[in-house]
Amino acid sequence: LAFLKVSSSPNWSGTERACGYFFNERVPQADCHVCADAEMKKKGGGSTATIALLHSLDLPYSHPYYASSLLSLTVAHLGDTSCLLASTQSGRARRLTESHHADSRTESERLRTSGTGIITDSFGESRWGGVVANTRAVGDVEFKPVGVIAEPDITKKVFKGARRHCSQLHVKPSRHLRKRLTQANTFRTGDEFSHLILLSDGITDSLSDQEIVDLTRGIRDPTQA
Protein backbone atom coordinates (compact mmCIF):
# COMPACT_ATOMS: atom_id res chain seq x y z
CA LEU A 1 0.00 0.00 0.00
CA ALA A 2 1.44 3.36 -0.93
CA PHE A 3 0.62 7.05 -0.99
CA LEU A 4 1.84 8.82 -4.13
CA LYS A 5 2.01 12.54 -4.85
CA VAL A 6 2.08 14.38 -8.16
CA SER A 7 2.49 18.10 -8.59
CA SER A 8 -0.63 20.17 -9.07
CA SER A 9 -1.47 22.17 -12.15
CA PRO A 10 -3.55 25.35 -12.63
CA ASN A 11 -5.61 23.23 -15.00
CA TRP A 12 -6.65 20.94 -12.17
CA SER A 13 -9.42 19.19 -14.13
CA GLY A 14 -6.82 18.16 -16.71
CA THR A 15 -4.58 16.80 -13.96
CA GLU A 16 -7.52 14.88 -12.52
CA ARG A 17 -8.24 13.30 -15.91
CA ALA A 18 -4.55 12.45 -16.29
CA CYS A 19 -4.59 10.54 -12.99
CA GLY A 20 -7.49 8.39 -14.17
CA TYR A 21 -5.77 7.83 -17.50
CA PHE A 22 -2.55 6.85 -15.71
CA PHE A 23 -4.28 4.11 -13.73
CA ASN A 24 -6.35 2.86 -16.67
CA GLU A 25 -3.13 2.51 -18.68
CA ARG A 26 -0.58 1.36 -16.12
CA VAL A 27 -2.57 -1.23 -14.18
CA PRO A 28 -3.36 -3.32 -17.30
CA GLN A 29 0.30 -2.93 -18.34
CA ALA A 30 1.38 -4.32 -14.97
CA ASP A 31 -1.08 -7.18 -15.46
CA CYS A 32 0.41 -8.00 -18.87
CA HIS A 33 3.89 -8.01 -17.35
CA VAL A 34 2.82 -10.37 -14.55
CA CYS A 35 0.93 -12.70 -16.89
CA ALA A 36 3.94 -12.89 -19.23
CA ASP A 37 6.33 -13.85 -16.44
CA ALA A 38 7.42 -17.48 -16.79
CA GLU A 39 7.46 -18.10 -13.03
CA MET A 40 3.94 -16.70 -12.63
CA LYS A 41 2.71 -18.85 -15.51
CA LYS A 42 4.14 -21.88 -13.76
CA LYS A 43 2.88 -21.11 -10.23
CA GLY A 44 -0.27 -19.17 -11.11
CA GLY A 45 -1.97 -16.76 -8.77
CA GLY A 46 -2.73 -13.06 -8.77
CA SER A 47 -3.18 -10.03 -6.57
CA THR A 48 -5.78 -7.44 -5.70
CA ALA A 49 -4.84 -3.76 -5.52
CA THR A 50 -6.16 -0.53 -4.04
CA ILE A 51 -4.03 2.51 -4.87
CA ALA A 52 -4.58 6.06 -3.62
CA LEU A 53 -3.09 9.03 -5.47
CA LEU A 54 -3.25 12.41 -3.69
CA HIS A 55 -2.25 15.71 -5.23
CA SER A 56 -2.57 19.34 -4.27
CA LEU A 57 -4.99 21.70 -6.00
CA ASP A 58 -3.68 24.81 -4.24
CA LEU A 59 -3.30 27.83 -6.52
CA PRO A 60 -1.12 29.38 -7.78
CA TYR A 61 1.55 27.28 -6.00
CA SER A 62 1.22 23.65 -5.01
CA HIS A 63 2.16 22.21 -1.64
CA PRO A 64 2.89 18.67 -0.43
CA TYR A 65 -0.39 16.78 -0.18
CA TYR A 66 -0.16 16.64 3.63
CA ALA A 67 0.11 20.46 3.82
CA SER A 68 -2.46 21.44 1.17
CA SER A 69 -5.73 23.24 1.72
CA LEU A 70 -7.36 21.55 -1.28
CA LEU A 71 -6.76 17.99 -2.44
CA SER A 72 -7.76 15.67 -5.24
CA LEU A 73 -7.94 11.98 -4.41
CA THR A 74 -7.95 9.34 -7.15
CA VAL A 75 -8.43 5.70 -6.12
CA ALA A 76 -7.79 2.77 -8.46
CA HIS A 77 -9.28 -0.50 -7.26
CA LEU A 78 -9.15 -4.19 -8.19
CA GLY A 79 -10.54 -7.06 -6.12
CA ASP A 80 -11.63 -6.94 -2.48
CA THR A 81 -9.08 -4.71 -0.80
CA SER A 82 -10.71 -1.48 0.40
CA CYS A 83 -10.37 2.27 0.77
CA LEU A 84 -12.14 4.13 3.58
CA LEU A 85 -12.40 7.80 4.50
CA ALA A 86 -13.15 8.85 8.07
CA SER A 87 -15.33 11.94 8.52
CA THR A 88 -13.84 14.52 10.87
CA GLN A 89 -17.17 15.93 11.99
CA SER A 90 -19.26 12.79 12.50
CA GLY A 91 -16.59 10.10 12.74
CA ARG A 92 -18.49 8.00 10.25
CA ALA A 93 -16.79 5.70 7.76
CA ARG A 94 -17.20 6.36 4.06
CA ARG A 95 -16.31 3.51 1.73
CA LEU A 96 -14.87 4.44 -1.66
CA THR A 97 -14.56 0.94 -3.13
CA GLU A 98 -16.79 -2.02 -3.90
CA SER A 99 -15.47 -5.58 -3.84
CA HIS A 100 -15.16 -7.23 -7.22
CA HIS A 101 -16.94 -10.47 -6.42
CA ALA A 102 -19.02 -12.45 -8.87
CA ASP A 103 -22.22 -11.80 -6.91
CA SER A 104 -21.79 -8.00 -6.78
CA ARG A 105 -24.17 -5.97 -8.93
CA THR A 106 -21.63 -4.53 -11.35
CA GLU A 107 -19.64 -7.72 -11.78
CA SER A 108 -22.62 -10.02 -12.20
CA GLU A 109 -23.86 -7.84 -15.06
CA ARG A 110 -20.44 -7.90 -16.72
CA LEU A 111 -19.94 -11.65 -16.30
CA ARG A 112 -23.44 -12.70 -17.31
CA THR A 113 -22.51 -13.56 -20.90
CA SER A 114 -19.33 -15.54 -20.16
CA GLY A 115 -21.12 -18.86 -19.64
CA THR A 116 -19.52 -19.61 -16.25
CA GLY A 117 -21.64 -19.76 -13.12
CA ILE A 118 -21.35 -18.88 -9.43
CA ILE A 119 -20.85 -21.65 -6.88
CA THR A 120 -21.11 -21.04 -3.13
CA ASP A 121 -18.40 -22.76 -1.09
CA SER A 122 -18.70 -24.34 2.36
CA PHE A 123 -18.00 -20.96 4.02
CA GLY A 124 -20.91 -19.34 2.19
CA GLU A 125 -18.65 -17.32 -0.11
CA SER A 126 -19.42 -16.99 -3.82
CA ARG A 127 -16.81 -18.36 -6.20
CA TRP A 128 -16.81 -17.65 -9.92
CA GLY A 129 -16.56 -21.01 -11.66
CA GLY A 130 -16.28 -22.57 -8.22
CA VAL A 131 -12.73 -21.23 -7.80
CA VAL A 132 -12.30 -17.47 -8.26
CA ALA A 133 -13.15 -15.12 -5.40
CA ASN A 134 -12.08 -11.86 -7.12
CA THR A 135 -13.20 -11.25 -10.68
CA ARG A 136 -10.74 -8.37 -11.16
CA ALA A 137 -7.08 -8.86 -10.35
CA VAL A 138 -3.51 -8.47 -11.54
CA GLY A 139 -2.40 -11.91 -12.71
CA ASP A 140 -4.70 -14.95 -12.47
CA VAL A 141 -3.81 -15.64 -16.11
CA GLU A 142 -5.53 -19.04 -16.06
CA PHE A 143 -8.86 -17.36 -15.31
CA LYS A 144 -8.68 -14.61 -17.92
CA PRO A 145 -10.70 -16.72 -20.42
CA VAL A 146 -13.65 -16.88 -17.98
CA GLY A 147 -13.85 -13.15 -17.36
CA VAL A 148 -11.17 -12.10 -14.84
CA ILE A 149 -9.84 -8.69 -15.94
CA ALA A 150 -7.35 -6.10 -14.72
CA GLU A 151 -9.38 -2.98 -15.53
CA PRO A 152 -9.56 -0.92 -12.32
CA ASP A 153 -12.53 0.98 -11.02
CA ILE A 154 -11.56 4.65 -10.72
CA THR A 155 -13.02 6.84 -7.97
CA LYS A 156 -12.28 10.57 -7.77
CA LYS A 157 -12.98 13.04 -5.00
CA VAL A 158 -12.05 16.63 -4.22
CA PHE A 159 -11.92 17.62 -0.58
CA LYS A 160 -10.47 20.10 1.87
CA GLY A 161 -7.05 19.41 3.35
CA ALA A 162 -5.50 20.35 6.66
CA ARG A 163 -3.49 23.45 5.77
CA ARG A 164 -6.11 26.20 5.72
CA HIS A 165 -9.67 27.00 4.82
CA CYS A 166 -10.67 26.93 1.16
CA SER A 167 -11.64 30.59 1.35
CA GLN A 168 -7.95 31.35 1.98
CA LEU A 169 -6.78 30.15 -1.43
CA HIS A 170 -4.06 32.35 -2.93
CA VAL A 171 -6.33 33.31 -5.81
CA LYS A 172 -10.04 33.37 -6.32
CA PRO A 173 -11.20 30.03 -7.81
CA SER A 174 -12.54 30.12 -11.35
CA ARG A 175 -16.26 29.62 -11.98
CA HIS A 176 -15.64 26.02 -13.11
CA LEU A 177 -13.48 25.23 -10.06
CA ARG A 178 -15.94 26.82 -7.62
CA LYS A 179 -18.80 24.80 -9.13
CA ARG A 180 -16.86 21.54 -8.71
CA LEU A 181 -15.85 22.43 -5.16
CA THR A 182 -19.42 23.28 -4.21
CA GLN A 183 -20.60 19.93 -5.62
CA ALA A 184 -17.94 18.19 -3.55
CA ASN A 185 -18.97 20.09 -0.36
CA THR A 186 -15.41 21.31 0.09
CA PHE A 187 -16.34 24.76 1.45
CA ARG A 188 -17.73 23.44 4.72
CA THR A 189 -16.17 24.65 7.95
CA GLY A 190 -13.46 22.36 9.24
CA ASP A 191 -11.48 19.62 7.54
CA GLU A 192 -13.75 17.11 5.84
CA PHE A 193 -11.88 13.90 6.60
CA SER A 194 -9.44 13.00 9.34
CA HIS A 195 -7.74 10.05 7.66
CA LEU A 196 -7.68 7.66 4.73
CA ILE A 197 -7.42 3.89 5.27
CA LEU A 198 -6.25 1.26 2.78
CA LEU A 199 -6.76 -2.29 3.98
CA SER A 200 -7.13 -5.91 2.95
CA ASP A 201 -10.09 -8.26 3.11
CA GLY A 202 -8.51 -10.06 6.07
CA ILE A 203 -9.49 -7.03 8.16
CA THR A 204 -12.82 -6.17 6.52
CA ASP A 205 -13.96 -9.80 6.88
CA SER A 206 -13.54 -9.46 10.66
CA LEU A 207 -14.48 -5.84 11.36
CA SER A 208 -17.10 -3.46 10.00
CA ASP A 209 -16.06 -0.23 8.27
CA GLN A 210 -17.18 1.79 11.29
CA GLU A 211 -15.27 -0.39 13.74
CA ILE A 212 -12.11 0.10 11.66
CA VAL A 213 -12.51 3.89 11.66
CA ASP A 214 -13.24 3.94 15.41
CA LEU A 215 -10.14 1.88 16.17
CA THR A 216 -7.83 4.09 14.08
CA ARG A 217 -9.25 7.49 14.96
CA GLY A 218 -6.70 9.79 16.55
CA ILE A 219 -3.71 7.59 15.73
CA ARG A 220 -1.17 9.54 13.65
CA ASP A 221 1.33 6.74 13.08
CA PRO A 222 0.13 4.41 10.27
CA THR A 223 2.14 1.52 11.74
CA GLN A 224 0.36 1.84 15.07
CA ALA A 225 -3.01 2.17 13.33
ChimeraX attribute file (.defattr): number of C-alpha atoms within 10 A of each C-alpha:
attribute: neighborCount
match mode: 1-to-1
recipient: residues
	/A:1	11
	/A:2	8
	/A:3	10
	/A:4	11
	/A:5	14
	/A:6	14
	/A:7	14
	/A:8	23
	/A:9	18
	/A:10	13
	/A:11	11
	/A:12	17
	/A:13	15
	/A:14	10
	/A:15	18
	/A:16	21
	/A:17	12
	/A:18	12
	/A:19	23
	/A:20	19
	/A:21	12
	/A:22	12
	/A:23	21
	/A:24	17
	/A:25	13
	/A:26	12
	/A:27	20
	/A:28	18
	/A:29	14
	/A:30	14
	/A:31	20
	/A:32	15
	/A:33	13
	/A:34	21
	/A:35	21
	/A:36	13
	/A:37	11
	/A:38	10
	/A:39	10
	/A:40	16
	/A:41	15
	/A:42	8
	/A:43	8
	/A:44	15
	/A:45	16
	/A:46	18
	/A:47	17
	/A:48	20
	/A:49	21
	/A:50	21
	/A:51	20
	/A:52	20
	/A:53	19
	/A:54	22
	/A:55	27
	/A:56	26
	/A:57	29
	/A:58	26
	/A:59	19
	/A:60	13
	/A:61	14
	/A:62	19
	/A:63	19
	/A:64	16
	/A:65	26
	/A:66	14
	/A:67	15
	/A:68	20
	/A:69	25
	/A:70	27
	/A:71	24
	/A:72	22
	/A:73	18
	/A:74	21
	/A:75	22
	/A:76	24
	/A:77	29
	/A:78	27
	/A:79	26
	/A:80	25
	/A:81	22
	/A:82	25
	/A:83	22
	/A:84	20
	/A:85	20
	/A:86	24
	/A:87	18
	/A:88	15
	/A:89	12
	/A:90	9
	/A:91	15
	/A:92	17
	/A:93	21
	/A:94	16
	/A:95	14
	/A:96	16
	/A:97	20
	/A:98	17
	/A:99	20
	/A:100	25
	/A:101	22
	/A:102	27
	/A:103	19
	/A:104	13
	/A:105	11
	/A:106	13
	/A:107	17
	/A:108	17
	/A:109	11
	/A:110	12
	/A:111	18
	/A:112	12
	/A:113	11
	/A:114	10
	/A:115	9
	/A:116	13
	/A:117	16
	/A:118	18
	/A:119	17
	/A:120	13
	/A:121	11
	/A:122	7
	/A:123	6
	/A:124	8
	/A:125	14
	/A:126	21
	/A:127	19
	/A:128	24
	/A:129	16
	/A:130	14
	/A:131	13
	/A:132	18
	/A:133	19
	/A:134	23
	/A:135	29
	/A:136	29
	/A:137	27
	/A:138	26
	/A:139	27
	/A:140	23
	/A:141	20
	/A:142	13
	/A:143	19
	/A:144	15
	/A:145	9
	/A:146	17
	/A:147	19
	/A:148	22
	/A:149	21
	/A:150	26
	/A:151	19
	/A:152	24
	/A:153	18
	/A:154	18
	/A:155	14
	/A:156	16
	/A:157	14
	/A:158	22
	/A:159	20
	/A:160	25
	/A:161	25
	/A:162	17
	/A:163	15
	/A:164	15
	/A:165	18
	/A:166	23
	/A:167	13
	/A:168	11
	/A:169	16
	/A:170	11
	/A:171	11
	/A:172	13
	/A:173	15
	/A:174	9
	/A:175	9
	/A:176	9
	/A:177	14
	/A:178	14
	/A:179	12
	/A:180	14
	/A:181	19
	/A:182	12
	/A:183	11
	/A:184	14
	/A:185	14
	/A:186	21
	/A:187	18
	/A:188	14
	/A:189	12
	/A:190	15
	/A:191	21
	/A:192	20
	/A:193	20
	/A:194	17
	/A:195	16
	/A:196	14
	/A:197	18
	/A:198	16
	/A:199	16
	/A:200	16
	/A:201	14
	/A:202	10
	/A:203	13
	/A:204	15
	/A:205	9
	/A:206	10
	/A:207	12
	/A:208	12
	/A:209	20
	/A:210	15
	/A:211	14
	/A:212	19
	/A:213	24
	/A:214	14
	/A:215	10
	/A:216	16
	/A:217	16
	/A:218	11
	/A:219	11
	/A:220	11
	/A:221	8
	/A:222	8
	/A:223	6
	/A:224	7
	/A:225	13
